[in-house]
Amino acid sequence: MKLVHDPIHGHIELDDFAVRLVDTSEFQRLRRITQLGLAFLAYPSARHTRFEHSLGTFHLARKIAGYNPEIDDGAVYAALLHDLGHYPFSHTLEGIYGRHEENTKWFIRHGEIGDAVRERYSLGEFLKLLKHPLVSGDIDADRMDYLVRDAYYTGVAYGLVDLDRLVRNLAWDGERLVIGEKGVMAAQSLLLARSMMYPTVYQHHVSKIAGSMLTKAVELEGIPFEEIRTMDEVDLIARLRASERAEVRELVAAIDSRRLYKRVVWSEDELDWDSLRELRTELDAEFGHLVLVDYPPKPKFEEKNAFVLVGDELKRLSEVSPLVRSLVELKDTHWRWGVYARADVVEMAKALVRKLLPLRD
């Protein structure tokens, strides 16, 4: 057993099996995967990693399971490994390579960590536990940790959540975690934190611009999936800095020195598929890597679907809480898409965009 000091949860206790998992090379790789990608260019202290987030998720999962002994203990260890497959800079490159969840399963099937898992569990059954509601539900240990942790490391004032009260008021009904009535206020504060973190941190324009530049550099470099899936951020940046392509070296040097592209468009107006495709095609033909289009998906708000036990009746959190209903209605108001350009071509890019699209100023 080991104790790890954590600024969010105090001491995190790792039992011998958890230590066995953490000490594998695959898990140690998470020390070199930043939790918020390139957000540190906007929030300099946001250099925390998937490693400590995974420990925090494990800690919360074990606390929840402690109040609900019917939960399979394998789900607690699945919480520890849930982010194992993240690519360098976390979600930044998922638009190219797909979501990280399948890569997590690949690591467990093929890596040293799989040998450790097999010492206690059937691999097939353990992989199913990665989707356990404790790990991947409407209100789960993962969300509870990252919202509070991200707020702490960015320094924003939106992460004040009574996690202890929420944990104590989550009950396992055999299929899902259900919030008790005494936990509704704590659940509301978690969702309020999420709603505030989205525009201020997760969709901050500096992070979005830098992420688009990195994505373009990786696309131009043409790194195969079989390579990127095992890389950490040290590997990737070294590869891009040494690229044979001048455009790739230019993009990564601009990120390194924080000479980021400027916003040409930062709009809440939705585009249809044909308009978006034409915009990408025309800008790429005219400017190449000097102008980038970033059109993210609309945000989801799965937490609204969490169940609350009111008396003897199960109700959705959005039914019980007017605040949550309001947050759901507001979820798209901070969504933006952007066109970003190197400083010397901003005006030319803006002129072309105006010819192509009838956007509001």
Buried (B, 14 or more C-beta within 10 A) or exposed (E): EEEBEBEBBEEBEBEEBBEBBBBBEBBEBBEBBBBBBBBBBBBEEBEBBBBBBBBBBBBBBBBBBEEBEEBBBBBBBBBBBBBBBBBBBBBBBBBBBEEBBEBBBBBBEEBEBBEBBEEEBEBEEBBBBBBBBBBBBBBBBBBBBBBBBBBBBBEBEBBEBBBEBBBBBBBBEEEBBBBBEEBBBBBBBBBBBBBBBBBBBBBBBBBBBBBBBBBBBBBBBEBEEEEBBBBBBEBBBEBBEEBEBEBBBBBBEBBEEEEBBBBBBBBEEEBEEEEBEBBBEBBBEEBEBBBBBBBBEEBEBEBBBBBBBBEEEBBBBBBBBEBBBEBBEEBEEBBBBBBBBBEEBBEBBBEBBEEEBEEEE
